[in-house]
Amino acid sequence: MDASIEVAGLRKRFGATVALDGLSFTVTAGQVTGFVGPNGAGKSTTMRVIVGLDAADEGSATIGGRPYASLRHPLSHLGTLLDAAALQPSRSGRNHLLWLAHSQGLGAKRVDDVIEQAGLQSAARRKAGGYSLGMRQRLGLAAALLGDPAVLMLDEPFNGLDPEGIVWMRGFLRALAAEGRAVLVSSHLMSELQDTATHLVVIGRGQLVADAGVAELIAAASGGRVTLRTAARSDAMRVLAHSGATVTMSDRDALTVAGLGTGEVVAMLNEAAIPFTEISAHRATLEEAYMELTRDQVEFRATAAEEPSR
Ligand SMILES: Nc1ncnc2c1ncn2[C@@H]1O[C@H](COP(=O)(O)OP(=O)(O)OP(=O)(O)O)[C@@H](O)[C@H]1O
């Protein structure tokens, strides 16, 4: 069975709400695919449809070419983290995993392996009801790994993790992908996915907005702009704007220049004897790339009247 998730033409309505509107994408082996979109875009519904918790009105979702419901030992094919709060509070983390393992014909050895992999050793014998959100995420991750699946699908796994936990999770997800697994990870915060996801599936209002490599999206959002650092900001702005460039202030002593290459900017500043300390091709962050892609997709956006006055 190949490590992939394939979603084709999914449509799903909840009453008058169209949650999924003809959504298609593929998650491939060997990389972390970020699954992102504004609130209400349809990420959770897509994941619920993939595992059969919601039925699609139209379209199909398959794991390695087969519908989830047809998999005999599903945990050995697809590991999921969908709702970290869904556990029996009086059971210890280890007992929760033992119970899950038992249902799939797996032994206690495998449980202890995933407890170690998820960094849960010190808490495994405590009641799960007393776990912090971060510990619940680790327990959810341990459960997802139980069947050593080729495909992982994790809904907001960074939620509730402290900065150290976020760094750990990033490395962990990269390592799982490096082993050849297909890893789909939903997130609200692009900064969490930076340095982790190499591919992004962006959705908005139940439709596909972008399905592309992270490097490609960042290059497109960087748009040939130049970042310039100078103490003589107003002089630089005047000279560059005079030649038709669009110049905006980006922070205290930095300008972003669109419409001219780095060489042209250097030549103009030298000619006008304007000093500068740094000049470089602008590299957009994943956050900027995402904001550009989803500008028209936000379901709940503050109207101009609601925005705080400056
Ligand atoms: N059980 C349900 N009943 C009614 N409407 C629902 C239900 N589940 C989801 N929706 C609606 O479907 C749309 C998609 O919701 P979904 O939770 O899939 O989005 P999401 O991208 O996961 O959002 P978030 O980032 O806020 O978690 C939303 O408009 C939501 O209100």
The ligand as an ORCA input file, in Angstrom:
! r2SCAN-3c Opt
* xyz 0 1
  N     -21.419     19.577     12.639
  C     -21.586     20.742     12.013
  N     -22.796     21.325     11.935
  C     -22.994     22.485     11.277
  N     -22.004     23.179     10.653
  C     -20.763     22.664     10.712
  C     -20.491     21.429     11.395
  N     -19.157     21.161     11.273
  C     -18.637     22.195     10.566
  N     -19.592     23.077     10.237
  C     -19.409     24.309      9.423
  O     -18.678     23.946      8.267
  C     -17.695     24.944      7.944
  C     -16.311     24.314      7.947
  O     -15.949     24.017      9.307
  P     -14.581     23.298      9.739
  O     -14.668     23.082     11.209
  O     -14.369     22.122      8.866
  O     -13.514     24.408      9.375
  P     -12.007     24.521      9.866
  O     -11.239     24.961      8.661
  O     -11.570     23.277     10.548
  O     -12.127     25.722     10.903
  P     -11.235     26.066     12.204
  O      -9.926     26.539     11.658
  O     -12.021     27.168     12.831
  O     -11.144     24.830     13.036
  C     -17.883     26.056      8.964
  O     -18.733     27.040      8.409
  C     -18.553     25.348     10.129
  O     -19.346     26.246     10.870
*
